Amino acid sequence: MVHLARNQSGAALVVSLIILLLLTVLAISASNTSSLQERMAFNAQENNIAFQTAESGLASAVTTAMSTCAAPAGASIQPVTYASGRTTRTLVTVTYSELDSDLTVAPGSPILGRYDISSRASIDPDATTAEDIEASTHALHRQGYRCLGFN
């Protein structure tokens, strides 16, 4: 039995180290892929929250603007709080203009107006001013429509 031990060259050690190296590279690659997918899912969730915030600001402005055709235009900041307790903010800007304003119409006659509404959403909880929201906008929605009112 003594002469068999001398013929061993340590091939099992080399093969096991190569397999261990391959498994380590595979594990690191899987970890990096999982980390990347987690970041992608988080960014998709943040984009969805910003989209919903901008949509809620747009819906609020449309509801207000549809109540009267001559509603005052301007900008407003609206906080949106979700069930999770997270608060986001949207900057809603409404621009109103009368169409065919060069015509002189008597009081009580119909007028046609146009609203241009934009809603910018920020998921930054510290953005409380219009400048902060514009600087950290994550979603922007625009909508325009015409309305018929009476002078």
N, C-alpha and C positions, 0 to 999 in steps of 0.2 A: 503493500500500500504506500510505501514511502516514495517510490518512483513516480506514482500518479500525481502527487502534489507538486512535483517539480515541473511537470508539463503544463500546468495551468498558467495562462497569461493574463488573467483578469478581464476577460471579455464581458462577463456578466456585469461587472461594475461599470464599464464604459457604456454598455447598452442601456442599463438602468438610468444612468445619468443623462443620456440623450433623451430617453422617454420622459424623464422628469423635467428636462428643459422644454420639450415640446408641450407638455401639459401646463407648465407655467406660462408660456407664451399664449397658449389658448385661453387660459383663465384671465390673463391681463387683457386680452382682446375682447373677451366677453364682458368684462367689467367696464371697459371704455365704451362699448356699444350700448350697454344698459344705461350708463350715465348720460350718454348723448340722447338716448330716447327719452329719458326722464326730463331733461332740459327742454326737449322739443314739446313734450306733453304740457309742461308748465307754461311755455310760451304760447301754446295754442289756447290754454285755459285763460291766460291773461288777455289775449286778443279777443276771446269770446266775451269776457267781462267788459272790456272796453267797448265792444260792439253793442252789447246790451245797454250799457250806460248811455252811449250816444243815441241809440234808438229810443230810450225812455225820454231823453231830452227833446228829441224830435217830435215824439208823440205828444208830449206836454205842450209844445209850442203850436202844433197843428190844432189840438183841441182848443187852445186859447184863441188862436187866430180864426178858427171857423165860427166862433160865437158871434163875431161881428166882422164885417168887411173892412172897417176903418179902424181896426185895433192899432194902438200905438206900436211903433217899431222900436227896437233897441236890443240890448244884450242883457242876459241874466245868467247867473251861476246857480246851478241846481245840484245839491248833494244827493246822491243815490246810495241808500244803505241796504245791503243785502242781508239775507237771513243769517249768514255767517258772522255778521257784525262788521263786515268790511264796508268802508265808505269810499266812494269814488265821486268825482265831480265832472259835470258837463257844462260847457259854456255854450249857451244857445243864443244865436244872433238872428233876429228877424228884421228883414228889410221890406217895407211895404211901399208900393208905388201904384198910383192910379194909372190905368191905361186910357189913352185918348184924352189926356187931361187938357188938351188945347180946346176942347169943346166946352162951351158954356151951357150948363144944365140948370134947370130950375130946381128948387128944393123939392124933395120927394121923388125925383126922377132916379132911375137906376144908374148905378155906376159900376164899372168893372175895375177890379183891383188885382194886383199880383203880389204874392208873398214869396220871398226868397228866404229860406230858413237853412241855417247851417248849425250843426251840433258837433262840438269837439269834446271828446272824452279823455280824461286823464285818470290813470289808476294810481297816481301818486297821491297819498293821503295828505301831504303837506301843501299841495297846490290849491290855494284858496283865492288867488287873484286871477284875473283874466290873462295877465302876462304869464303867470306860472302855468296855467292850463294850456295856453298856446305853445309854450316851450316844451311841455311834456305830453303833447297830444299822442294818443295811441289809436284813436279812431276818429274819422271825420265823415259825417254824413251830410248831404245836402238834399234839399227838396224844394220844389217850387210848385205853386198852383195858383189858379185864378179863382176869384170869388166874385159873386154878384151881390151888391149891397144897394142901399138907397141913400141918396144925398139928403 
